[in-house]
Amino acid sequence: MTEPDTVALYVHWPYCARICPYCDFNVVRDRGRTGEQAALADAIVTDMEAQAALLGERRLASIFFGGGTPSLMPPDQVARIIQRARALFPGGGEIEITLEANPTDAEAARFAALARAGVNRLSLGVQSLDDEALRFLGRNHSAAEAMRALELARAAFARLSIDLIYARPGQTVAHWTEELNRAVDLGFEHVSPYQLTIEPTTAFGRAFARGTLVPPDEDLAADLYETTQAVLEARGFDAYEVSNHARGEAARSAHNLHVWRGGDYVGVGPGAHGRLMLDGARTATVAHRSIADYLAGVAAGRPWSEDQRLSPLEADEERLLLGLRTTEGVSVDLINRMGLGDRVQDLEQAGRLTLSDGRVAASPEGRPVLDALLRVLLT
């Protein structure tokens, strides 16, 4: 469980060399933005300092650089942010510092410098080891580049995770089984396999609306999910969260676990979300989404476009939503406080939830239908 005096840090770097057609994150093309990027790095540090002053004395739990493509950030800026975070939140000792990267040759060349900057866990957006699939996904790397990047990453970082996307149009169970096994052979210790999600505001969303993109039907998507679980379990990975698998507890993402367990985290950078205990209330913060608005907001001492004090019930609901994604689940105390005992009992009898050692968690049969379970619990 998280310790109450700790806080994690999320840094959002929005720049990408290319905007992927499935991506609905807060991202922009990075061409010709050198001056803006330097100003943004300064603003991120200023924002972090201001939020640290609000929080008072805390120990640093973890740092996560996400985006966007934070491996495009100059390594000296990465080092600067890490050093300042450690100074603002001292006493954290050895902590996990994760940075997301893509496996292009240009980014892989930075890995050693990023490791020297303090990054000790790399999350590599491989997405597929099939060149045709990579072209479909709009990626700017090949399968061969991905494998070269994995080799370099293993040499530079103590921890290595990769992302993969499945349930692609035309994908079969047999093809996915072969691709996933081939990926596991590459030797990483953590994998986040995501079903392709069609978001309305993306290029894929527009193609789906036109009828030119047809994802797998529900039955095939379910088969692909079950295949993912079976292959990874057979290869020594445990599914400690709905979309995250690790070889042993030490390989699990400490930063994500901190968030899923309801820990406080500071969000800095355009559009970054945070959760902070301020004036006795759990507070949801959202930074200004556009880079220009964020820079102006930080300069004016107002980096957030939203800061909502959550009611005790809202905070409990969020804790339930996040906690049931993990194999740890949530405490029975939370269930009782929310008055959900009867509903949990019904779902336990239906084989969708488990109750053990004072914890309630989704069963293997319940995890694929977790959204439906949460609707039953919270409606």
C-alpha positions as CSV (number, residue, x, y, z in Angstrom):
1,M,0.0,0.0,0.0
2,T,1.1,3.6,-0.5
3,E,2.6,5.6,2.4
4,P,0.7,8.8,3.1
5,D,3.8,11.0,3.2
6,T,4.9,10.1,-0.3
7,V,4.1,11.7,-3.6
8,A,4.9,10.6,-7.2
9,L,5.6,12.9,-10.1
10,Y,4.2,12.6,-13.6
11,V,5.9,14.8,-16.3
12,H,4.0,15.2,-19.6
13,W,6.2,16.0,-22.6
14,P,3.8,16.5,-25.5
15,Y,6.1,16.5,-28.6
16,C,6.1,13.6,-31.1
17,A,7.9,13.1,-34.4
18,R,4.7,11.8,-35.8
19,I,1.1,11.6,-34.6
20,C,-0.1,8.0,-34.6
21,P,-3.6,7.5,-36.1
22,Y,-4.9,5.7,-33.0
23,C,-3.6,8.3,-30.5
24,D,-5.9,10.6,-28.6
25,F,-3.3,11.9,-26.0
26,N,-2.3,15.5,-25.7
27,V,0.4,15.6,-28.4
28,V,1.9,17.9,-31.0
29,R,4.4,17.6,-33.8
30,D,7.9,18.6,-32.6
31,R,9.2,20.3,-35.8
32,G,10.5,23.8,-35.4
33,R,9.7,24.1,-31.7
34,T,13.1,24.3,-30.1
35,G,12.6,27.6,-28.4
36,E,9.2,26.6,-27.2
37,Q,10.5,23.3,-25.8
38,A,13.2,25.1,-23.8
39,A,10.5,27.4,-22.3
40,L,8.3,24.4,-21.5
41,A,11.1,22.7,-19.6
42,D,11.5,25.9,-17.6
43,A,7.8,26.0,-16.9
44,I,7.7,22.4,-15.8
45,V,10.3,23.0,-13.2
46,T,8.5,26.2,-12.0
47,D,5.2,24.3,-11.8
48,M,6.8,21.5,-9.9
49,E,8.3,24.0,-7.4
50,A,4.9,25.7,-6.9
51,Q,3.1,22.4,-6.3
52,A,5.8,21.3,-3.8
53,A,5.2,24.5,-1.8
54,L,1.5,23.6,-1.6
55,L,2.2,20.1,-0.4
56,G,4.8,20.7,2.2
57,E,7.2,18.0,3.2
58,R,6.8,14.8,1.2
59,R,9.1,11.9,0.1
60,L,9.4,11.2,-3.6
61,A,7.9,7.8,-4.5
62,S,8.6,7.7,-8.3
63,I,8.9,9.7,-11.4
64,F,7.3,9.0,-14.8
65,F,8.1,10.9,-18.0
66,G,5.2,10.3,-20.4
67,G,3.7,12.0,-23.5
68,G,4.1,12.4,-26.2
69,T,7.6,11.2,-26.7
70,P,9.8,12.2,-23.7
71,S,12.8,10.4,-25.3
72,L,12.9,13.4,-27.6
73,M,13.6,15.6,-24.6
74,P,17.2,16.7,-24.3
75,P,18.8,14.4,-21.7
76,D,20.2,17.4,-19.8
77,Q,16.6,18.7,-19.3
78,V,15.6,15.2,-18.1
79,A,18.5,15.3,-15.6
80,R,17.5,18.8,-14.5
81,I,13.9,17.8,-13.7
82,I,15.0,14.7,-11.8
83,Q,17.5,16.6,-9.7
84,R,15.0,19.3,-8.9
85,A,12.3,16.8,-8.0
86,R,14.7,15.0,-5.6
87,A,15.6,18.3,-4.0
88,L,11.9,19.3,-3.6
89,F,10.8,15.9,-2.2
90,P,13.9,14.6,-0.4
91,G,14.4,11.3,1.4
92,G,12.9,9.0,-1.2
93,G,16.1,6.9,-1.5
94,E,16.4,4.7,-4.6
95,I,13.2,5.2,-6.6
96,E,11.9,4.1,-10.0
97,I,12.3,6.7,-12.7
98,T,10.5,5.7,-15.9
99,L,10.7,7.3,-19.3
100,E,8.6,6.4,-22.4
101,A,10.5,6.0,-25.7
102,N,10.0,4.9,-29.3
103,P,12.4,2.4,-30.9
104,T,13.6,4.7,-33.7
105,D,17.3,4.7,-34.3
106,A,17.4,8.5,-33.4
107,E,15.8,7.9,-30.0
108,A,17.8,4.7,-29.3
109,A,21.0,6.7,-29.7
110,R,20.0,8.8,-26.6
111,F,19.4,5.8,-24.3
112,A,22.8,5.9,-22.6
113,A,22.5,9.6,-22.0
114,L,19.1,9.2,-20.5
115,A,20.3,6.5,-18.2
116,R,23.1,8.9,-17.1
117,A,20.5,11.5,-16.5
118,G,18.9,9.2,-13.9
119,V,16.3,7.2,-15.8
120,N,16.4,3.6,-14.6
121,R,13.3,2.1,-16.3
122,L,12.4,2.4,-20.0
123,S,9.0,1.9,-21.4
124,L,9.5,1.2,-25.1
125,G,6.6,1.7,-27.6
126,V,7.3,-1.3,-29.8
127,Q,3.6,-1.9,-30.6
128,S,4.2,-4.7,-33.0
129,L,7.0,-6.8,-34.5
130,D,5.2,-7.0,-37.9
131,D,6.2,-4.4,-40.4
132,E,2.9,-4.3,-42.1
133,A,1.1,-3.8,-38.8
134,L,3.6,-1.0,-37.9
135,R,2.7,0.8,-41.2
136,F,-1.0,0.4,-40.4
137,L,-0.4,1.8,-36.9
138,G,1.4,4.8,-38.4
139,R,4.6,4.0,-36.6
140,N,7.9,5.5,-37.8
141,H,10.1,2.5,-36.9
142,S,10.4,-1.0,-38.3
143,A,10.5,-4.4,-36.5
144,A,14.2,-4.5,-37.1
145,E,14.7,-1.1,-35.4
146,A,12.5,-2.3,-32.5
147,M,14.8,-5.2,-31.9
148,R,17.9,-3.1,-32.1
149,A,16.4,-0.6,-29.7
150,L,15.6,-3.4,-27.3
151,E,19.2,-4.6,-27.3
152,L,20.4,-1.0,-26.6
153,A,17.8,-0.5,-23.9
154,R,18.8,-3.8,-22.1
155,A,22.4,-2.5,-21.9
156,A,21.4,0.9,-20.6
157,F,18.5,0.4,-18.1
158,A,18.0,-1.8,-15.1
159,R,14.3,-2.2,-16.0
160,L,12.7,-2.6,-19.4
161,S,9.0,-2.7,-20.4
162,I,7.4,-2.7,-23.8
163,D,4.0,-1.8,-25.2
164,L,2.2,-4.0,-27.7
165,I,-1.1,-3.3,-29.6
166,Y,-3.4,-6.2,-30.6
167,A,-6.9,-6.7,-31.9
168,R,-5.9,-5.1,-35.1
169,P,-8.0,-5.4,-38.2
170,G,-7.4,-8.8,-39.9
171,Q,-5.4,-10.1,-37.0
172,T,-5.9,-13.8,-36.2
173,V,-5.3,-15.7,-32.9
174,A,-2.6,-17.8,-34.6
175,H,-0.8,-14.7,-35.9
176,W,-1.0,-12.9,-32.5
177,T,0.2,-16.1,-30.7
178,E,3.3,-16.3,-32.9
179,E,4.0,-12.5,-32.6
180,L,3.6,-12.4,-28.9
181,N,5.9,-15.4,-28.3
182,R,8.5,-13.9,-30.6
183,A,8.3,-10.7,-28.6
184,V,8.7,-12.5,-25.3
185,D,11.8,-14.2,-26.7
186,L,13.5,-10.7,-26.8
187,G,14.0,-10.8,-23.0
188,F,12.1,-7.9,-21.4
189,E,10.6,-8.2,-17.9
190,H,7.4,-6.2,-18.3
191,V,4.8,-5.9,-21.1
192,S,1.7,-3.8,-21.5
193,P,-0.5,-5.4,-24.2
194,Y,-3.4,-3.1,-25.2
195,Q,-6.4,-3.9,-27.3
196,L,-6.6,-1.4,-30.1
197,T,-9.2,1.2,-29.1
198,I,-10.9,3.3,-31.7
199,E,-11.3,6.8,-30.4
200,P,-13.7,9.1,-32.3
201,T,-11.4,12.1,-32.4
202,T,-8.5,10.2,-34.0
203,A,-7.7,9.3,-37.7
204,F,-8.7,5.8,-36.9
205,G,-12.0,7.1,-35.5
206,R,-12.8,9.0,-38.6
207,A,-11.9,5.9,-40.8
208,F,-14.2,3.8,-38.6
209,A,-17.0,6.3,-39.1
210,R,-16.5,6.1,-42.8
211,G,-16.6,2.4,-42.7
212,T,-13.0,2.0,-44.1
213,L,-11.6,0.5,-40.8
214,V,-13.3,-2.6,-39.4
215,P,-11.9,-3.8,-36.1
216,P,-12.3,-7.4,-34.9
217,D,-15.7,-8.4,-33.7
218,E,-16.4,-8.9,-30.0
219,D,-15.9,-12.7,-30.1
220,L,-12.5,-12.4,-31.8
221,A,-11.4,-9.6,-29.6
222,A,-12.3,-11.8,-26.6
223,D,-10.3,-14.7,-28.1
224,L,-7.3,-12.4,-28.6
225,Y,-7.5,-11.2,-25.0
226,E,-7.6,-14.8,-23.7
227,T,-4.7,-15.7,-25.9
228,T,-2.7,-12.8,-24.5
229,Q,-3.3,-14.0,-20.9
230,A,-2.5,-17.6,-21.7
231,V,0.7,-17.0,-23.7
232,L,2.1,-14.5,-21.1
233,E,1.2,-16.7,-18.2
234,A,2.9,-19.7,-19.8
235,R,6.0,-17.6,-20.4
236,G,6.3,-16.6,-16.7
237,F,4.4,-13.3,-16.6
238,D,1.7,-12.5,-14.0
239,A,-1.1,-10.2,-15.0
240,Y,-1.0,-7.9,-12.0
241,E,-3.3,-5.3,-13.7
242,V,-5.7,-5.6,-16.6
243,S,-3.2,-4.5,-19.2
244,N,0.1,-5.0,-17.4
245,H,2.1,-8.2,-17.0
246,A,5.4,-8.6,-15.1
247,R,8.0,-11.3,-14.5
248,G,7.9,-11.2,-10.7
249,E,6.9,-8.4,-8.3
250,A,10.2,-6.5,-8.7
251,A,9.4,-5.9,-12.4
252,R,6.0,-4.3,-11.7
253,S,5.6,-0.6,-12.4
254,A,6.1,1.1,-9.0
255,H,4.8,4.4,-10.4
256,N,1.6,2.9,-11.8
257,L,1.0,0.9,-8.6
258,H,1.3,4.1,-6.6
259,V,-1.5,5.7,-8.7
260,W,-3.7,2.6,-8.7
261,R,-3.4,2.3,-4.9
262,G,-4.7,5.9,-4.5
263,G,-1.4,7.6,-3.8
264,D,-0.9,11.4,-4.3
265,Y,0.9,12.4,-7.5
266,V,1.9,15.8,-9.0
267,G,1.2,16.2,-12.7
268,V,3.3,18.8,-14.6
269,G,3.3,19.6,-18.3
270,P,0.5,20.5,-20.7
271,G,-2.7,18.6,-19.9
272,A,-1.1,16.6,-17.1
273,H,-3.5,15.2,-14.4
274,G,-2.6,15.1,-10.7
275,R,-4.2,13.9,-7.5
276,L,-3.2,15.8,-4.3
277,M,-4.4,16.0,-0.7
278,L,-4.9,19.8,-0.3
279,D,-6.5,21.4,2.7
280,G,-7.8,18.0,3.9
281,A,-9.5,17.1,0.6
282,R,-8.4,14.9,-2.3
283,T,-8.1,17.2,-5.2
284,A,-8.1,16.4,-8.9
285,T,-5.9,18.7,-10.9
286,V,-5.6,19.1,-14.7
287,A,-3.1,21.4,-16.3
288,H,-3.9,23.7,-19.2
289,R,-4.0,21.5,-22.3
290,S,-2.4,23.8,-24.9
291,I,1.3,24.5,-24.6
292,A,0.8,28.3,-24.9
293,D,-1.9,28.3,-22.2
294,Y,0.2,26.2,-19.9
295,L,3.2,28.5,-20.3
296,A,1.0,31.5,-19.6
297,G,-0.7,29.8,-16.7
298,V,2.5,28.8,-15.0
299,A,3.9,32.3,-15.4
300,A,0.7,33.7,-13.8
301,G,0.8,31.1,-11.0
302,R,-2.3,29.3,-12.4
303,P,-1.1,26.2,-14.2
304,W,-4.3,24.3,-13.7
305,S,-7.4,24.6,-15.9
306,E,-9.2,22.5,-13.3
307,D,-8.7,21.7,-9.6
308,Q,-11.7,19.9,-8.2
309,R,-12.1,19.0,-4.6
310,L,-13.5,15.4,-4.6
311,S,-16.2,14.5,-2.1
312,P,-15.4,11.5,0.1
313,L,-17.8,9.4,-2.1
314,E,-16.1,10.6,-5.3
315,A,-12.7,9.8,-3.8
316,D,-13.9,6.3,-2.8
317,E,-15.4,5.7,-6.2
318,E,-12.1,6.6,-7.9
319,R,-10.3,4.3,-5.5
320,L,-12.6,1.5,-6.4
321,L,-12.3,2.1,-10.2
322,L,-8.5,2.0,-10.0
323,G,-8.1,-0.7,-7.4
324,L,-10.2,-3.3,-9.1
325,R,-8.0,-3.1,-12.2
326,T,-5.2,-4.8,-10.1
327,T,-4.9,-8.2,-8.7
328,E,-4.5,-6.5,-5.3
329,G,-8.0,-5.2,-5.5
330,V,-9.4,-3.0,-2.8
331,S,-10.0,-3.4,1.0
332,V,-13.2,-4.7,2.4
333,D,-13.3,-1.5,4.5
334,L,-13.7,0.5,1.4
335,I,-16.5,-1.8,0.2
336,N,-18.3,-1.5,3.5
337,R,-17.8,2.3,3.7
338,M,-19.5,2.6,0.2
339,G,-22.3,0.3,1.2
340,L,-21.6,-2.2,-1.5
341,G,-21.5,-5.4,0.5
342,D,-24.6,-7.0,-1.0
343,R,-23.6,-6.2,-4.6
344,V,-20.1,-7.6,-4.0
345,Q,-21.6,-10.7,-2.5
346,D,-23.8,-11.2,-5.5
347,L,-20.8,-10.8,-7.9
348,E,-18.7,-13.1,-5.8
349,Q,-21.4,-15.8,-6.0
350,A,-21.5,-15.3,-9.8
351,G,-17.7,-15.9,-9.9
352,R,-16.9,-12.3,-11.0
353,L,-15.2,-11.1,-7.8
354,T,-13.1,-12.8,-5.2
355,L,-12.9,-12.1,-1.4
356,S,-9.7,-13.1,0.4
357,D,-7.7,-11.7,3.3
358,G,-9.8,-8.7,3.6
359,R,-9.4,-7.7,0.0
360,V,-11.9,-7.7,-2.9
361,A,-10.6,-8.3,-6.4
362,A,-11.9,-9.2,-9.9
363,S,-11.6,-12.9,-10.7
364,P,-10.0,-14.1,-13.9
365,E,-13.5,-14.4,-15.3
366,G,-14.4,-10.9,-14.1
367,R,-11.4,-9.0,-15.4
368,P,-12.5,-9.2,-19.1
369,V,-15.8,-7.7,-18.2
370,L,-14.5,-5.2,-15.5
371,D,-16.4,-2.2,-17.0
372,A,-19.6,-4.1,-16.7
373,L,-18.8,-5.1,-13.1
374,L,-18.1,-1.5,-12.2
375,R,-21.4,-0.4,-13.7
376,V,-23.2,-2.9,-11.4
377,L,-21.3,-1.7,-8.4
378,L,-21.6,2.0,-9.0
379,T,-25.0,2.4,-10.6
